[in-house]
């Protein structure tokens, strides 16, 4: 079937995520037939460089042979089994490896990032109840932060487009000022601004800690805020603040984990281990290399212990039908193997440096403001972006064979780690060409 045939059928049958469906009349979705490395290929054979890793999930390219083989092997063993009352090798092995990598343990699994946020929020709330502090029920997040769109996750999200319509359904939460370095005063360093933002949050906790369960942050990069980046000093200081005021710290590494920021986990840029920063860490997106839905929340032993009791009601009675799915866990284990076998973090540092060099013309362009980079994430703001800029930029990029989706006036790149220099050059040249035309 052709692209046109699939477009007719998708309009009749689907409701696409994060989409005003009427706009698909002018900008139809790409009918993808297959993937190959960092490329998406439609039914008419046209190829598009996947510059955003299919919503930030794909690490090692599409149809990666080692992940494929792991999933095929697992299919011949067990495809799924209830995790309430059963266990299996892939979920145990993955939990053990994540514990060694983060210093946090007792992995609890969900299906997606929002599920992980819900799990962490509920665990923190329930911990304080079990610990005899039932008034500690509130949450603090950051201005412009994003943690998902289920009701609990949306309560700690601060993106009006997603949140305002559902405000009557949500719990109130406090949004502290963002450590986004673009908000620093003239002459103020990114580090000093980060510390000022942490001081602002501490001033609030000084009065509200007795009613606060946890602070939740996206370490180093706030994705939906337009790739807002902050100095690692913020995380280290925030850990000190939470310790002083007896409040949990939830690290939402859903988008920034698994190498995106230049270390395996973003928190590692503020301390040797995730456990040195976070009481809970939320993982998803890249955990399976973009293959299967999976999320995980890991926490401290003392938090787990507060639920360990003869009384059922003190247990964490949260569940998902596909919790700890064996196929997804095998994919995640294959991803961790690739990180080790291919020395991915080390290689990515070389690639990141080279791509930044190739983007020199973009960085110097008169329309570009606040060019920024953290690990394998690049972003800049377009100073004179008109209404409809993101959709227009996306549509015009497709004409150059590049799939990219700006966030408002922010253009960003988050490519699969297998991108090569020629593909980087295509992305840089295309971006420059689009900036030079309207």
Secondary structure, DSSP 4 states (H G I P E B T S, - for coil): --HHHHHHHHHHH---TT--GGGGGTSPPP-EEEEEBTEEEETTS-EEEETTHHHHT-SS-BT-HHHHHHHHHHHTT-S---SSS---HHHHHHHHHHHHHHS-EEEEEESSHHHHHHHHHHHHHHHHHHTT-TT--EEEEETT----SSHHHHHT---HHHHGGGGGGSPP-EEEPP--GGGSPTT--HHHHHHHHHHHHHHHHHHHGGGEEEEEE-SSEESTTTSEE--THHHHHHHHHHHHHT-EEEEE-TTTTTTTTSSSSGGGGTSSSGGGT-SEEEE-GGGGTTSS--EEEEE-HHHHHTT-SSSGGGS-----TTTT-HHHHHHHHHHHHHHHHTTHHHHHHHHHHHHHHHTHHHHT-TTEEEEEEETTEEEEEETT--TTHHHHHHHHHHTTTEE---BTTEEEE---TT--HHHHHHHHHHHHHHHT--
